Amino acid sequence: MYASAYICVYLGFMPAAITAQEAPTVAPNAVTTPAPTPTLNPTQNQMDGATALHGFDEPRTYVVKAGDTLLTVALETGLDLADVYCAVAPAFQREQPLVIGDVLSIPPAATRCHQVVEGETLALIAAHYGVTPDAIVYVVWNQLAFTDTQMLTPGMHLRIPATDGVPSANGEAGADLAWMLQQPVQAMAFVGYAVGGAQP
């Protein structure tokens, strides 16, 4: 019907007709679009690279998949093979299978893993690493809060928390002293006399 559209604009007392094709075009101001900020997906595997392992001490987990072994878990998480036991469970033994779907708790980077041997006590282990026995008990993963901490089972694994400072130079001597204090007294009668005890 109509060949073109007309717009009527009132300019003072003189009307003017401007066709739609003659309307001025306005160019937008140059706007810089910011680069997108990368965000971490909570389900993204954060085990990639050494930075992920040693960059933070936030709790990390690993879900056991079909075909996983202690070696593959160590490779996937960046742990030493000897420290993988401290990701599974305190009582985990090499002969036990990993269960598909189990969620393993990866220890923080500064945590050390200790396997209890026959005759070790909590005090001896704590002295060896330069921490208090309570520091080891307070690690929830160790499951020592409601047990007799003097009765450690040989073969069990403990997570040893990092010390607040650098271990002292006599840390080994402290470990030896703790071991010596745990030994039974085997003194002969004359030793008691030499230190002022009663004569036999």
C-alpha positions in Angstrom: 0.0 0.0 0.0 2.5 2.6 1.0 5.8 2.7 -0.7 7.7 4.2 2.3 7.0 5.3 5.8 7.1 8.9 6.8 7.9 10.4 10.2 6.6 13.9 11.0 8.9 15.9 13.2 8.0 19.3 14.6 10.9 21.8 14.3 9.7 25.1 15.5 6.9 26.3 13.3 8.0 24.4 10.2 7.0 20.8 9.8 9.4 18.5 8.0 9.0 15.1 6.6 11.9 12.7 6.9 11.8 9.3 5.3 12.9 6.3 7.2 15.9 5.8 4.9 17.2 9.3 5.7 17.1 8.8 9.5 20.5 9.2 11.0 22.2 6.0 12.3 23.9 6.2 15.7 27.0 4.2 16.2 27.4 2.7 19.6 30.3 3.9 21.7 33.3 1.5 21.7 32.8 -0.7 24.6 35.6 -3.1 25.7 34.2 -6.5 26.8 36.2 -7.9 29.7 37.8 -11.2 29.3 35.9 -14.0 31.0 37.3 -15.0 34.4 38.0 -18.7 34.6 36.1 -20.4 37.4 36.8 -23.8 38.9 34.1 -26.4 38.5 33.7 -28.2 41.9 33.5 -31.5 40.0 36.7 -30.7 38.1 39.6 -33.0 38.9 41.9 -30.8 41.0 44.6 -33.5 41.2 46.4 -32.3 38.1 49.9 -31.1 38.5 52.2 -30.6 41.5 50.6 -27.2 42.2 47.3 -28.9 43.0 49.1 -31.2 45.4 51.2 -28.7 47.3 49.4 -25.5 46.6 46.9 -25.7 49.4 46.0 -27.8 52.4 42.2 -28.0 51.8 40.6 -31.4 52.2 40.9 -33.4 48.9 39.3 -36.7 48.0 39.8 -39.4 45.4 37.1 -41.8 44.3 38.3 -45.4 43.6 37.7 -46.5 40.0 37.7 -50.0 38.5 41.2 -51.2 38.0 42.7 -48.9 40.6 45.7 -50.1 42.6 47.8 -48.4 45.3 50.2 -47.4 42.5 47.5 -45.8 40.3 46.1 -43.9 43.3 49.6 -42.6 44.0 50.1 -41.6 40.4 46.7 -39.9 40.2 47.0 -38.0 43.5 50.7 -37.2 43.5 51.4 -39.1 46.7 54.4 -41.2 47.4 53.5 -44.9 47.2 54.4 -45.4 50.9 52.0 -42.5 51.8 49.0 -43.9 49.9 48.1 -46.0 52.9 47.3 -42.7 54.8 44.7 -42.0 52.1 42.8 -45.3 52.5 42.4 -46.1 56.2 44.5 -46.5 59.4 44.1 -50.3 59.5 44.5 -50.8 55.7 46.9 -53.5 54.7 48.5 -54.1 51.3 46.7 -57.4 50.9 43.3 -55.8 51.1 41.6 -54.7 47.8 40.5 -51.2 47.1 36.7 -51.0 46.8 35.3 -49.3 43.7 33.4 -46.2 44.7 35.2 -45.7 48.1 36.1 -42.1 48.7 39.7 -41.7 49.9 40.8 -38.7 51.9 44.1 -37.4 50.6 46.3 -36.1 53.4 47.4 -32.5 53.4 50.8 -31.9 51.8 52.7 -31.3 55.0 51.3 -34.4 56.7 53.6 -37.4 57.1 52.5 -41.1 57.1 53.8 -43.4 59.7 53.4 -47.2 59.9 53.4 -48.5 63.5 55.9 -51.2 64.3 56.0 -53.7 67.2 56.7 -52.0 70.5 56.1 -48.4 69.4 54.0 -46.1 71.6 52.3 -42.9 70.8 54.8 -41.0 72.9 57.7 -42.5 71.0 56.2 -41.8 67.6 55.4 -38.2 68.7 58.9 -37.6 70.0 60.4 -39.0 66.7 58.5 -36.4 64.6 58.8 -33.6 67.1 55.1 -33.3 67.9 53.0 -33.9 71.0 51.0 -37.1 71.4 47.8 -35.0 71.5 48.6 -33.6 68.1 48.5 -37.1 66.7 45.3 -38.0 68.6 43.6 -34.9 67.4 43.9 -36.0 63.8 40.4 -37.4 63.3 41.5 -39.7 60.5 43.8 -41.6 63.0 40.7 -42.7 64.9 42.5 -42.6 68.3 40.2 -40.3 70.2 38.2 -43.1 71.8 40.8 -45.8 72.0 43.6 -46.7 74.4 46.4 -44.8 72.6 49.1 -46.8 74.4 47.9 -49.9 72.6 48.8 -49.2 69.0 48.4 -52.1 66.6 51.5 -52.9 64.6 51.0 -52.3 60.9 48.4 -49.5 61.4 49.1 -46.2 59.7 49.0 -42.8 61.4 48.9 -39.3 59.9 51.5 -37.2 61.6 50.7 -33.4 61.5 53.3 -30.9 60.6 55.2 -29.2 63.4 54.7 -25.5 64.0 58.4 -24.9 63.5 61.6 -26.7 62.5 62.3 -29.8 64.5 65.1 -29.3 67.0 68.6 -30.6 66.3 68.3 -33.0 69.1 65.0 -34.5 67.8 66.6 -37.9 67.4 68.0 -37.7 70.9 64.5 -36.9 72.1 63.1 -40.0 70.3 65.8 -42.1 71.9 65.0 -40.7 75.3 61.3 -41.4 74.9 62.1 -45.0 73.9 64.5 -45.4 76.9 61.8 -44.1 79.3 59.4 -46.7 78.1 61.8 -49.6 78.8 61.4 -51.7 82.1 63.8 -51.0 84.8 66.4 -53.8 85.1 68.6 -52.7 88.0 70.6 -54.9 90.3 70.4 -54.5 94.1 73.8 -52.7 94.4 72.6 -49.9 92.1 69.9 -49.1 94.6 72.5 -48.9 97.4 74.8 -46.7 95.3 72.2 -44.0 94.9 71.3 -44.0 98.6 68.7 -46.8 98.7 68.5 -49.3 101.5 71.1 -52.1 101.8 70.0 -55.6 100.9 
